Amino acid sequence: MTYRRTLRELAFETHGVVTSRSAEAAGVPTVELRKLAARGALTRLGQGVYRMDEAPAGELDEYAQAVALVGEGAVLADEAVLAAHHLAQVNLRRIRVASSRRVRAQLPGTVEVIRRAVPEDQRDSIEGVPAMTVESAILGARGRIMTDRLIEATHQARERGLLHPDAEARIIAALGTS
């Protein structure tokens, strides 16, 4: 199988995003990424992050790109999680990404990095995009999104199976005391 085909298959699973780390894990040397980018098969998004142009565009692409650009261990945070799930009527200006480490990479203006360690029990994924759990995201968005919207988002998330009824009760109680 060619390197390009390997990367194409990888990109179909990762919302079009290919990192040098994921490529190496799939057996594609980093130098091949640069060669394919020079030939127009990949678009360089940032240090070690590329978009496979042959992969179909989807609504989670920009979230996957934001997390990949921030780097290893990063997750979608707060309002970005709610927007990705279509909860709380969030209209993002910037995609909020949490990382426990300092990020020095040049990031587009559409990505906001917050330095926060997100414990394993508060991590989830949205169709393969690393993210905070819906519960953590709702509670993390307090003060930036109206409480009424967060309560409505909590009910919607429970109805859609994104939250357990116990979590719904915890969130409502926490929002009521804020």
C-alpha positions, 0 to 999 in steps of 0.5 A: 500500500502506498503512503498516500493511501495509508494517509488517506485511510487514516484521514477518513478516521480522523476528520481529515487531520493527519499528524506526524505522530499518527502518520509515523504510527501508521508506518509513514515517515515524517519526510513523506508528509512534507513531500506529499504536502509539496505535491498538494496532497496535504495542506500544512495546518501547523507544526506536524499537523496536516489536512488530507485534501481528499478526505470529505469535509465534515462538521467536526473538522475544525474541532479535530484540527484545533485539538491536533494543533494544540498537541498531545493530550489536548481536549475540546473544552467548555463551550466548544464541547457544547457547540460540537454537540449542538447544545446551549445555542453556542455560537463560537468565536474561538474553539476552546481547547484545554491542555495541561502543558504550555503551548508554544505553537503558532495557532490560528485566531480561531483557537483559544488554549486554556491551561487546564489539566483535565482528569481522565474521568472527565475526558470523552470523545466526540466521534474520535475528537478528544473532548471533555465530558458533557457534564464537565463542559456544562459546568466549565461554561458557567459564567460565560453562557446564561444559566437558563441555556445551560439548564436547557442544554443539560435536559437536552443532553440527558434526552439524547443519552449524553448524560446519565440522569444522576449527572443531570441532577448534579448539574442542575443542583450545581447551576442552581447554586452558582 
